[in-house]
Amino acid sequence: MSRDKNLPAAPLPEVNFSDHGGVRFLHLGTEWVQGSMLSDAPYDIQLEYVQRMMAGLLFADLSSATPLAKQHAMQLGLGSAALTKFCYKKLRMKTTAIEINPQVVIACRLWFKLPRDDLRLQVIEADAAAEIRKPQHHGSVDLLHVDLYDHEAAAPVLDSAEFYDDCKRLLSDEGVMTVNLFGRDSSYPRSLARIAEAFGREAVWAFTPTREGNTVVLAQRTPTRPDRTALLQQADAIESQWGLPARKWLRLFKPVF
């Protein structure tokens, strides 16, 4: 989570969790689910929309034996650490997460199996809007995941064209951003327009919404339009290596413009 720099600071919400049917859920003081974990498979991704946040792999170089080992994944908003853990444990990537609420970090380490920081993993307790403007991050990120919602989950906390410009500056030449857009304010068209303004219309792809109303949008630093055969080859590799439902993604995922 982060906060809009133009709004006064508000108390950070209390963090708690619930367990049901072999799944642990993260909450920020409300019934809204902010993340989840399979109790028997803590490094897998349980929620469908969070799986789709990994769609940047469709554009990654998967041709070598360890294609991602020298690449960098970054999450803006830790949630239950599902993406952070997957990138670190399953993809073996250098992984950085930025989270404003120290209680969320503590909860992820105590209740959601988030490992301690090491040479490949860093969790930064900071406001994402300010942190991503630091020059040391620019041009360093290959997979960027943006999932920034407050405890009411009404609309993205950071959602300006300026913010998406800052996200673009984080990316390497072949880097990809995925964003979770969800809210009761029907903010999707506005958010999509701002992403297109920052990245260019030809760079933007999107999934159809999940049943819960999450729409994952993808934007490339350098736009490409691979054909379906190339995307199917990528999807096959993703499914075989990491078990994500990438072939299904292709039925639900296309360029926006």
Secondary structure as UniProt FT lines:
FT   TURN            5..6
FT   STRAND          16..20
FT   TURN            21..22
FT   STRAND          23..27
FT   STRAND          33..38
FT   TURN            39..40
FT   TURN            42..43
FT   HELIX           48..52
FT   TURN            53..54
FT   HELIX           55..59
FT   TURN            67..70
FT   STRAND          72..76
FT   TURN            79..80
FT   HELIX           82..85
FT   HELIX           86..90
FT   STRAND          94..99
FT   HELIX           102..111
FT   STRAND          121..125
FT   HELIX           128..131
FT   TURN            132..133
FT   HELIX           135..137
FT   TURN            138..139
FT   STRAND          141..146
FT   TURN            151..152
FT   HELIX           161..170
FT   STRAND          171..181
FT   TURN            184..185
FT   HELIX           188..199
FT   HELIX           201..203
FT   STRAND          204..207
FT   TURN            211..212
FT   STRAND          215..220
FT   HELIX           228..242
FT   HELIX           246..252
FT   STRAND          253..255
//
